[in-house]
Amino acid sequence: MKPKLFMTRKIPERGLSRIRENFEVELWPGEAPPSKEEIINRIKDKQALVSLLTDPIDEEVMEAAPGLRIIAQYAVGFDNIDLEAATRKGIYVTNTPGVLTETTADFAVALLFSIARRVVEADKYVRSGKWRVGWHPLMFLGRDVHGKTIGIVGLGRIGSAVARRMKRGFNMRVLYYDVMRRHDLEKELGVEYVDLETLLKESDFVSLHTPLTKDTYHLVGERELRMMKPTAYLINTSRGKVVDQKALYKALKEKWIAGAALDVFEEEPLPPDDPLLTLENVILTPHIASASFDTRSKMAEIVAENLITFKNGKVPPTLVNKDVVKVRKPGF
């Protein structure tokens, strides 16, 4: 018999078809995520789960599925999963790292250029019928990117990919802050390590690429935003809760900084009454930094590979909680 699996959202066919060949799949039918109660109800008799960042997979959920052996996360991040509880219960947790690095870096750069050069504002201006003068010396003045200073918070895979693009492609001075200093990347990329305060004070653009932990929650709040230049921009493609969103609204409204471009938010989807929606100096996108056909399909393939490898009694390629192998051998 095939192991039973619950999938909280449909994923690209390239991975889904392989999973169906090896598992008895129950697929959540909607685009919106199932509630925690619905997940608990669906996984009671399941041995495997495919989850997304929006799915709260805590100990209560795991307790509801005594036969659960693997959680294959369709994402790089996994802060929605209680790793300690999973390890204690012998549940393997996997993710999809690496494959979305370049795509997400591309999107961070796209946001940076869009906010600096006011691309979204200009598009709305044309579409609304307000364009009455063909050209004017002061029309939609933005900020140059080339030759400026960018500060990267978190020089991991994505942060270093952004640094590479901006240093080599646009001759920018690249500062970075990370809890671990990366001497190898400093030499390879020509980037400078500084503390967070220096980075905020000297950067024309601040791009966030740090995971969400108890130490990075509201890493950028009112104090940090007040340190930034009034001509500076904040770009966030990491996690919404890394930024204090109320403080950011105040900073944008009162022009402590020039603007922001956000792909992630403290609450997703962004509520229709959120005050950020009233501002012109912010670009808001619906958590789509990795949303290319190629990348999302590759993520699905990694999920399938993790599940099938585990089914075959081997350690999955992108196992997150590595200590789990001491608790239970892979396989059903």
C-alpha positions as CSV (number, residue, x, y, z in Angstrom):
1,M,0.0,0.0,0.0
2,K,1.1,3.6,-0.7
3,P,1.7,5.8,2.3
4,K,-1.0,8.4,2.8
5,L,-0.1,12.1,2.3
6,F,-2.0,15.3,2.8
7,M,-0.9,18.3,0.7
8,T,-2.1,21.8,1.9
9,R,-2.0,23.3,-1.6
10,K,-1.6,22.1,-5.1
11,I,2.1,22.4,-6.3
12,P,3.4,22.3,-9.9
13,E,2.7,19.1,-11.8
14,R,6.4,18.3,-12.3
15,G,6.6,17.4,-8.7
16,L,3.0,16.5,-8.0
17,S,2.9,13.7,-10.6
18,R,5.9,12.0,-9.0
19,I,4.4,12.2,-5.6
20,R,1.1,10.7,-6.8
21,E,3.1,7.7,-8.2
22,N,4.4,7.0,-4.8
23,F,1.8,8.2,-2.3
24,E,-2.0,8.2,-1.8
25,V,-2.5,11.9,-2.0
26,E,-5.3,14.0,-0.5
27,L,-5.0,17.5,-1.9
28,W,-6.5,20.6,-0.4
29,P,-8.8,22.0,-3.1
30,G,-8.6,25.7,-2.6
31,E,-6.0,28.4,-3.2
32,A,-6.5,29.8,0.3
33,P,-4.7,27.8,3.1
34,P,-6.6,25.4,5.2
35,S,-7.1,26.4,8.8
36,K,-5.2,24.7,11.6
37,E,-8.3,22.8,12.6
38,E,-8.7,21.6,9.0
39,I,-5.1,20.4,8.8
40,I,-5.6,18.5,12.1
41,N,-8.8,16.9,10.7
42,R,-7.1,15.9,7.4
43,I,-3.9,14.4,8.7
44,K,-5.2,12.1,11.4
45,D,-4.6,9.0,9.2
46,K,-1.6,10.4,7.2
47,Q,2.0,9.4,7.2
48,A,3.3,12.4,5.2
49,L,2.5,16.1,4.9
50,V,3.4,18.7,2.3
51,S,3.1,22.1,3.9
52,L,3.7,25.8,3.1
53,L,4.9,28.7,5.2
54,T,1.3,29.8,5.8
55,D,0.5,26.5,7.6
56,P,0.9,26.4,11.4
57,I,2.5,23.0,12.0
58,D,3.0,22.9,15.8
59,E,3.0,20.1,18.4
60,E,-0.8,20.1,18.5
61,V,-1.0,19.3,14.8
62,M,1.6,16.6,15.1
63,E,-0.2,15.0,18.1
64,A,-3.2,14.7,15.9
65,A,-1.3,12.4,13.5
66,P,0.4,9.6,15.4
67,G,1.5,8.0,12.2
68,L,3.1,11.1,10.7
69,R,6.7,10.5,9.7
70,I,7.7,13.3,7.4
71,I,6.8,17.0,6.7
72,A,8.0,18.1,3.3
73,Q,7.9,21.9,3.3
74,Y,7.4,23.6,0.0
75,A,9.6,26.6,0.9
76,V,13.1,27.5,2.1
77,G,11.9,28.9,5.4
78,F,10.4,26.6,8.1
79,D,9.6,29.0,11.0
80,N,6.0,27.8,10.8
81,I,7.0,24.3,12.0
82,D,7.9,23.4,15.5
83,L,11.2,21.7,14.8
84,E,11.9,20.6,18.4
85,A,8.6,18.8,18.6
86,A,9.1,17.2,15.3
87,T,12.5,15.9,16.2
88,R,11.3,14.7,19.6
89,K,8.5,12.7,17.8
90,G,10.9,11.3,15.1
91,I,9.2,13.3,12.3
92,Y,11.6,14.3,9.5
93,V,11.3,17.9,8.3
94,T,12.6,19.0,4.8
95,N,12.7,22.2,2.9
96,T,13.6,23.5,-0.6
97,P,16.8,25.5,-0.3
98,G,19.1,26.8,-3.0
99,V,16.7,26.5,-5.9
100,L,15.0,29.8,-5.4
101,T,18.1,31.8,-4.6
102,E,18.7,33.5,-8.0
103,T,15.0,34.1,-8.7
104,T,14.5,35.7,-5.3
105,A,17.6,37.8,-5.8
106,D,16.3,38.9,-9.2
107,F,13.1,40.0,-7.6
108,A,14.8,41.9,-4.8
109,V,16.7,43.9,-7.4
110,A,13.5,44.5,-9.4
111,L,11.8,45.9,-6.3
112,L,14.9,48.1,-5.6
113,F,14.8,49.6,-9.1
114,S,11.1,50.0,-9.1
115,I,10.9,52.0,-5.9
116,A,14.1,54.1,-6.7
117,R,12.9,55.0,-10.2
118,R,9.2,55.2,-9.3
119,V,8.1,52.7,-11.9
120,V,4.8,51.7,-10.2
121,E,3.8,55.3,-9.6
122,A,4.6,56.2,-13.2
123,D,2.6,53.2,-14.5
124,K,-0.5,54.3,-12.5
125,Y,-0.1,57.9,-13.7
126,V,-0.2,56.8,-17.3
127,R,-3.1,54.3,-16.8
128,S,-5.2,56.8,-14.9
129,G,-5.1,59.3,-17.8
130,K,-3.2,61.9,-15.9
131,W,-0.4,62.1,-18.5
132,R,-1.0,65.4,-20.3
133,V,2.5,66.7,-20.9
134,G,4.8,64.6,-23.2
135,W,8.0,65.3,-21.2
136,H,9.1,67.6,-18.4
137,P,12.4,68.1,-16.7
138,L,10.9,67.5,-13.2
139,M,8.5,64.7,-14.1
140,F,8.8,61.6,-11.8
141,L,12.3,62.3,-10.6
142,G,13.8,59.2,-8.8
143,R,17.1,58.2,-7.4
144,D,20.1,56.6,-9.3
145,V,21.1,53.1,-8.3
146,H,24.5,52.8,-10.0
147,G,27.5,53.9,-7.8
148,K,25.4,54.2,-4.6
149,T,25.7,52.2,-1.4
150,I,23.6,49.2,-0.6
151,G,23.4,47.6,2.8
152,I,22.6,43.9,2.9
153,V,21.3,42.4,6.2
154,G,22.0,38.7,6.0
155,L,24.7,37.5,3.6
156,G,23.4,34.0,3.1
157,R,22.6,32.5,-0.3
158,I,20.1,35.2,-1.4
159,G,21.9,38.1,0.2
160,S,25.2,37.2,-1.4
161,A,23.4,36.8,-4.8
162,V,22.0,40.3,-4.5
163,A,25.4,41.6,-3.5
164,R,27.0,40.0,-6.5
165,R,24.5,41.6,-8.8
166,M,24.8,45.1,-7.4
167,K,28.6,45.1,-7.0
168,R,29.4,43.7,-10.5
169,G,26.4,45.0,-12.4
170,F,25.9,48.4,-11.0
171,N,29.3,49.3,-9.4
172,M,27.7,49.8,-6.0
173,R,29.5,49.9,-2.7
174,V,28.1,46.9,-0.8
175,L,28.0,46.8,3.0
176,Y,26.7,43.8,4.9
177,Y,25.7,42.8,8.4
178,D,25.3,39.2,9.6
179,V,25.6,37.4,12.9
180,M,28.5,35.4,11.2
181,R,31.2,37.3,9.4
182,R,31.9,35.9,5.9
183,H,35.6,36.6,5.2
184,D,35.4,34.3,2.1
185,L,32.6,36.3,0.6
186,E,34.2,39.6,1.5
187,K,37.2,38.7,-0.7
188,E,35.1,37.0,-3.4
189,L,32.5,39.8,-3.8
190,G,34.4,42.8,-2.6
191,V,31.8,43.6,0.2
192,E,32.5,45.3,3.5
193,Y,31.4,44.0,6.9
194,V,29.9,46.6,9.3
195,D,27.7,46.6,12.3
196,L,24.0,47.1,11.8
197,E,24.0,50.7,12.9
198,T,26.7,51.7,10.5
199,L,24.9,49.9,7.7
200,L,21.7,51.7,8.3
201,K,23.4,55.1,8.6
202,E,25.5,54.8,5.4
203,S,23.3,52.9,3.0
204,D,21.2,54.4,0.2
205,F,19.3,51.1,0.0
206,V,18.8,48.5,2.7
207,S,17.9,45.0,1.6
208,L,16.8,42.4,4.1
209,H,17.7,38.7,3.6
210,T,17.6,37.3,7.1
211,P,15.6,34.4,8.4
212,L,12.9,35.0,11.1
213,T,14.1,34.0,14.5
214,K,13.5,35.4,18.0
215,D,16.6,37.6,17.5
216,T,15.4,39.0,14.1
217,Y,11.8,39.7,15.1
218,H,11.3,43.4,14.5
219,L,15.0,43.7,13.8
220,V,14.1,46.9,12.0
221,G,11.9,49.1,14.2
222,E,11.5,52.8,14.9
223,R,15.1,53.2,16.3
224,E,16.6,51.6,13.2
225,L,14.4,53.4,10.7
226,R,15.4,56.8,12.3
227,M,19.0,55.9,11.7
228,M,18.5,55.6,7.9
229,K,19.1,58.5,5.5
230,P,16.0,60.5,4.5
231,T,16.9,59.6,0.9
232,A,17.2,55.9,1.6
233,Y,14.9,53.0,0.7
234,L,14.1,49.7,2.5
235,I,13.6,46.5,0.5
236,N,12.2,43.4,2.3
237,T,12.0,40.0,0.6
238,S,12.8,38.0,3.7
239,R,10.1,37.7,6.4
240,G,7.5,40.3,7.2
241,K,8.0,40.2,11.0
242,V,11.6,41.2,10.6
243,V,10.2,44.7,10.2
244,D,8.0,46.5,12.7
245,Q,5.3,47.4,10.2
246,K,3.6,50.1,12.3
247,A,7.0,51.8,12.7
248,L,7.6,51.5,9.0
249,Y,4.3,53.2,8.2
250,K,5.2,56.1,10.5
251,A,8.6,56.3,8.8
252,L,7.1,56.5,5.3
253,K,4.3,58.8,6.3
254,E,6.6,61.2,8.0
255,K,9.3,60.8,5.4
256,W,12.1,59.6,7.7
257,I,13.1,57.5,4.7
258,A,12.3,58.0,1.0
259,G,10.4,54.8,0.4
260,A,10.1,51.0,0.8
261,A,9.4,47.9,-1.4
262,L,7.9,45.0,0.4
263,D,7.1,41.4,-0.7
264,V,6.4,40.1,2.8
265,F,4.3,41.4,5.7
266,E,3.5,40.8,9.3
267,E,0.1,39.5,8.4
268,E,-0.5,37.9,5.0
269,P,-2.6,38.6,3.0
270,L,-2.3,42.2,3.8
271,P,-5.6,43.4,5.3
272,P,-7.6,45.7,3.0
273,D,-7.6,48.5,5.7
274,D,-3.8,48.4,6.3
275,P,-2.5,52.0,6.3
276,L,0.4,51.1,4.1
277,L,-2.1,50.9,1.2
278,T,-2.7,54.6,1.5
279,L,0.9,55.6,0.7
280,E,2.5,56.3,-2.6
281,N,6.1,55.8,-1.5
282,V,5.9,52.1,-1.0
283,I,5.6,49.2,-3.4
284,L,3.6,46.2,-2.1
285,T,3.7,42.7,-3.8
286,P,2.0,39.5,-2.6
287,H,4.9,37.3,-1.5
288,I,6.0,36.4,-5.0
289,A,9.8,36.7,-4.9
290,S,10.2,33.1,-6.0
291,A,7.3,33.1,-8.4
292,S,8.8,32.0,-11.7
293,F,7.6,29.0,-13.6
294,D,11.1,27.4,-13.5
295,T,11.7,27.9,-9.8
296,R,8.4,26.9,-8.5
297,S,8.6,23.7,-10.6
298,K,12.1,22.9,-9.3
299,M,10.8,23.4,-5.7
300,A,8.1,20.9,-6.4
301,E,10.7,18.4,-7.7
302,I,12.7,18.8,-4.5
303,V,9.6,18.1,-2.4
304,A,9.0,15.0,-4.4
305,E,12.6,13.9,-4.1
306,N,12.6,14.4,-0.3
307,L,9.4,12.3,0.1
308,I,10.5,9.5,-2.3
309,T,14.0,9.2,-0.8
310,F,12.5,9.0,2.7
311,K,10.0,6.4,1.5
312,N,13.0,4.3,0.2
313,G,14.5,4.3,3.7
314,K,17.2,6.9,3.1
315,V,17.8,10.3,4.6
316,P,16.2,13.0,2.5
317,P,18.5,15.4,0.6
318,T,17.4,18.6,2.3
319,L,16.7,17.4,5.8
320,V,16.4,20.3,8.2
321,N,16.3,18.7,11.7
322,K,19.3,16.4,11.3
323,D,19.2,15.1,14.8
324,V,16.0,13.3,14.0
325,V,18.0,10.4,12.5
326,K,19.0,9.6,16.1
327,V,15.4,9.2,17.1
328,R,14.0,7.2,14.1
329,K,15.4,5.7,10.9
330,P,13.9,7.1,7.7
331,G,11.1,5.2,6.1
332,F,7.5,4.3,6.8
